Amino acid sequence: MVAGATVALLSTIGLWYAFTTIKRRIDRAIVGFVSQPDKDHPSPLAVWFDQAASILSARLILQAKTTLMGMASVDAKAESKAEASALKSAQPGLATILSLLPGSKRLMRNPALMSLAAGLMDKVGAVGAPAAAPRNGNGNGITSPFKL
């Protein structure tokens, strides 16, 4: 019975010693992580927070930039569609020809080329337009081989 009590007492002392040693090591690790080693160097916790804040702010800025660029892209596409619609209503012949060309989007974005193309289209339209029928004395445009 004395041997059993001695084993129990030694086991208790061993467990207490192990517990206090482990607790001391954990306390030292926490204090070392949180406290500043000297005046020139920040604590590891402060370094970790600084790095986390830098990463978080960079990602937030990237997200905001992506959102704003997307909104600008939508606005540019809407403006481009409005310009194409204005071109179709102003010059339907030119718009039809440009829709058949592979590089028409580049041409539509350049105002100088668009004005040149519109001028050429006006000249082609004037040459290809049917001539007005001559009017006879009664005011209508019907011509007759007989003089009235």
Buried (B, 14 or more C-beta within 10 A) or exposed (E): EEEEEEEEEEEEEEEEEEEEEEEEEEEEEEEEEEEEEEEEEBBBBBEEEEEEEEEEEEEEEEEEEEEEEEEEEEEEEEEEEEBBEEBBEEBEEBBEBBEEEEEBEEBBEEEEEBEEBBEEBEEEEEEEEEEEEEEEEEEEEEEEEEEE
